[in-house]
Amino acid sequence: MPLWMKSSAMQQGLMFGAVSIFSLILMASVTLLYVDYELGNQNKEIVKESRELVQGQNKHIDDDPIEDDEIMAVLTSGFVLAGVLVSLFSAVIVTALSRHSQKRITRIESVLNAAAEGDLSVRTGEKHTINDLARISVSVDEMLSRLEGSVAAMSDISANIAHELKTPITRLRHNLLTLRDEADASPQAHTDAFLNELDNALEDSQRLATIFDALLRISQIESGARRSRFSEIDLTQVVGTVAEIYEDVAEDAGMTLSVQNAEAPLLLQGDRELLIQQIANLIENALRYCPEGSQITLGCGEDADAMWISVEDNGPGIPESEKARVFERLYRVDKSRTDGGLGLGLSLAKAVAGLHHGSITLHDCHPGLGVKVTLPVEQR
């Protein structure tokens, strides 16, 4: 097929041209048949009157058996009937073409939405480039195939690098622990400075191992692999479990954790372990950055079209200019602080929300910071 024939606009134009020509032929044919039928009836009436005249049954015959008004009425009726049939035929053709094009557009849209959610294995299934939409479908499939291969290769490389680095870090930590045990066995042979440096090395090795574990976990969540572990869970029970764990932790830190749980069960399809970790990370962030005496509120509920989890505090909050970046991996608002934070808590929380087709947002509590996780109703 020539390239100019593969244009959707050209194909539709040719189709409408063919439909118009066919419609004119159909209209002329229907009009001709209808007029012929009516004239036939008139002819039969004339023949009947002529026979009656010959037989003497009728002594009067109309000298103008077919009047102009009757001819116009017949022609008008024929055109009206033909017009109705042509309109119905054209409507059927246009509807069929529109539905065919809309099905392709909907398929492309669903494939792109699935790809945006992390599923790069979806395809439109189009094989032939017969028009613009078909070419776009084929291009989308080719793009997703290449993207899937690139992402898979990058994931493999990242996983290999992470595992390759994790192994020496684990070995380093093991050697440091062995050295620390030996130092404890003969404390008189080592100075306090040596022991302090050894403890710092152990702490740094543990921090590195924790960072790599968190990064690998976030990558696994963002890949969508954990969706296979989804099951029906009650969000109120998840919130209750986290609250039971952290009420004593907050009390030990000189803070108060209050819970505003929903009265009725909130059922959804999700990963219980990841949702618990998500809420725990949000509470730990509040405990880490809020001063003693702060109030932290954990709650969940349901709106008309979504379920939600919220963690609010009355601490110092986050500057407005920093809110867009706190979800980045390893990003910390106050880089001078040495509170043990990794800068990965909110990144993991966002990844868990995305895995459940939800979202996470920050808002001011005046004073303090609020974090709200929204899960769509479709996750029920």
C-alpha positions, 0 to 999 in steps of 0.5 A, spaced: 500 500 500 502 506 498 504 511 504 499 516 502 494 511 502 496 509 510 494 516 512 488 515 517 485 522 514 486 519 507 483 513 508 477 516 512 476 521 506 476 516 501 471 512 505 466 518 506 467 519 498 465 512 497 459 512 502 457 519 498 457 516 491 454 510 494 449 514 497 447 518 491 446 511 487 442 508 492 438 515 493 437 515 485 435 507 485 430 508 491 427 514 488 427 511 481 424 504 484 419 508 488 417 513 482 416 507 477 412 503 483 407 509 483 407 510 476 405 503 475 399 504 480 397 510 476 398 506 469 393 500 472 388 505 474 388 508 467 388 502 464 382 500 468 378 506 467 379 505 459 376 498 460 370 501 463 369 506 458 370 501 452 365 496 456 360 502 457 361 502 464 363 509 465 362 514 460 367 519 463 374 519 463 379 524 466 383 527 461 389 529 465 389 522 469 396 524 472 396 531 475 402 535 477 401 535 484 401 527 484 407 527 480 411 532 485 408 528 491 411 522 488 418 525 487 418 528 494 416 521 497 421 518 493 427 523 495 425 523 503 425 515 503 431 515 499 434 520 504 432 516 510 435 510 508 442 513 506 442 517 512 441 510 516 446 507 512 451 513 513 450 513 520 452 505 521 458 506 516 460 512 521 459 509 527 463 502 525 469 507 523 469 511 529 468 505 534 474 501 530 478 507 531 476 508 538 478 501 540 485 502 537 485 509 541 483 505 548 488 500 547 493 504 546 491 508 552 491 502 556 497 500 554 501 506 556 497 507 563 500 500 564 507 502 562 506 508 566 505 504 572 511 499 571 508 494 567 512 494 561 510 487 558 503 490 555 503 490 548 497 493 543 498 487 539 498 490 532 502 487 527 500 491 520 501 498 519 495 500 515 494 507 518 496 512 522 493 509 529 496 502 527 503 505 526 503 508 532 501 502 536 506 498 532 511 504 534 509 503 542 510 496 542 517 497 539 518 502 544 516 498 550 520 492 547 526 496 547 525 500 554 523 493 557 530 490 555 533 496 557 530 496 564 531 489 565 539 490 563 539 496 568 536 492 573 540 486 572 546 491 572 544 495 579 542 488 582 549 485 580 553 491 583 549 492 589 550 484 591 557 485 589 558 491 594 554 488 599 558 482 599 565 485 601 561 490 606 558 484 609 565 481 610 568 487 612 563 488 618 565 481 620 572 482 620 571 488 624 566 484 629 572 479 630 577 485 631 572 488 636 572 481 640 579 480 640 580 487 642 575 486 648 579 480 650 585 484 651 583 491 652 590 493 655 593 492 649 589 497 645 588 505 646 581 508 647 582 512 641 583 505 637 577 502 640 573 508 638 575 508 631 573 501 631 566 502 633 566 508 628 568 503 623 563 498 625 557 503 625 559 505 618 559 498 615 552 497 618 550 504 615 552 502 609 549 495 609 542 498 611 543 503 605 544 497 600 538 493 603 533 499 603 535 501 596 534 493 593 528 493 597 525 500 594 528 497 587 524 491 588 518 494 590 518 499 584 519 493 579 512 491 581 514 484 583 511 484 590 504 485 587 504 477 586 503 477 594 497 481 594 491 479 599 485 482 602 487 485 608 484 490 613 487 497 613 485 498 620 488 492 623 495 494 619 494 501 623 493 498 629 499 493 629 503 499 628 500 503 633 501 498 638 508 497 636 510 505 637 506 507 642 511 505 647 517 507 643 514 514 643 513 514 650 520 512 651 522 518 646 518 523 651 512 524 645 505 521 645 502 517 639 495 518 639 491 513 634 484 515 630 482 508 627 476 507 623 470 504 626 469 499 620 474 495 617 477 498 611 478 492 606 483 492 600 488 488 596 495 489 598 501 487 601 501 487 609 508 487 610 510 493 606 504 497 608 506 496 616 513 498 614 511 504 610 507 507 616 513 505 621 517 509 616 513 515 617 512 514 624 520 514 625 521 520 621 516 524 626 520 521 632 527 522 629 525 530 627 520 532 632 523 535 639 521 532 646 514 533 648 511 533 641 504 530 639 504 525 633 497 522 630 496 516 626 489 515 623 486 512 617 479 512 614 475 512 607 472 518 603 468 517 597 473 514 592 479 513 596 482 510 603 487 514 606 492 513 612 495 519 615 501 521 620 501 528 623 505 531 628 506 538 631 514 538 630 518 543 626 515 541 619 519 541 612 520 548 608 516 549 602 522 549 598 524 542 600 517 538 600 518 536 592 525 533 594 524 529 600 522 523 596 528 523 593 533 517 595 538 519 600 536 526 600 536 529 607 533 536 609 538 538 614 545 535 611 549 537 617 544 532 622 547 526 625 541 523 627 542 516 623 537 517 618 538 514 611 534 519 607 530 513 604 524 513 609 520 517 604 522 514 598 520 507 600 513 510 603 512 513 596 514 506 592 509 502 597 504 507 595 505 507 588 505 499 588 498 500 591 496 505 585 496 510 590 499 517 592 503 520 598 502 528 599 505 532 604 501 538 608 502 543 613 499 542 620 501 549 623 505 547 626 508 541 624 508 536 618 502 531 615 503 526 611 497 522 607 497 516 603 491 515 599 489 508 596 484 508 590 477 504 592 479 500 586 484 496 591 478 494 595 
